[in-house]
Amino acid sequence: MAIILNLETATTNCSVSISKGTEVVFLKENNAINYSHSEQLHIFIREALEEASLSFSDLDAIAVSMGPGSYTGLRIGVSAAKGLCFSLDLPLISIPTLESMAYQVAITEGEFIVPVLDARRMEVYSAVFNVHKNEIRETRAEIIDENSFQEFSSKGKVHLIGSGAEKCQDVLKGDNFQFNTQIVPSAREMATIAFNKFQNKDFEDVAYFEPYYLKDFVLQTKKKS
């Protein structure tokens, strides 16, 4: 059974899990608002291996959340994953951040899951998934208005989840919209996707893989007083 180290750093949640097949055997995470990934990630990795009574030599692959999300968070996670893959000669598996979020919600046939991560102003990163967790509308950066996701809400309940759901809640009206602002990407839900990709040998080129930033990084500068 494949043993995979899963790293999730796309948002404020610094999350590490170890999975055997689709089963998560250890999870360590901290959803701190100040993005402490650079200090915590490697500590969490060591703790995860120790708690699972494993060593780096026991790992079969490294999986990392590929984005979209925080530029800095993604860069830290992907850099760590690539470094481990290079040093341990392990395959790299990329996990779409919004897809793993969709696995946190159970819905019925005819309903939809829309993971939404907060971007700038009224913009979010979003994708749409059906009951089988299949992506039925691609990931995109979009500005939320009263017409957003109407093609899905006209057919059934739409579950908007993630940090961008609060922004959507202020704009989207109707009984078919459900909002959960507390869900964050977690390494817990990466296990099933990572194992399926491992079985299919769906690996990334470690040398050339880059996070899915979706938008160009914009440096925020302080205004002069």
Secondary structure by P-SEA (a helix, b strand, c coil): cbbbbbbbcccccccccccccccccbbbbbbcccccccccaaaaaaaaaaaaccccccccccccccccccaaaaaaaaaaaaaaaaaabbbbbbbcaaaaaaaaccccccbbbbbbbbccccbbbbbbbcccccccccbbbbbbccccaaaaaaccbbbbbccaaaaaaaccccccbbbbcccccccccaaaaaaaaaaaccccccccccccccccbbbbbbccc
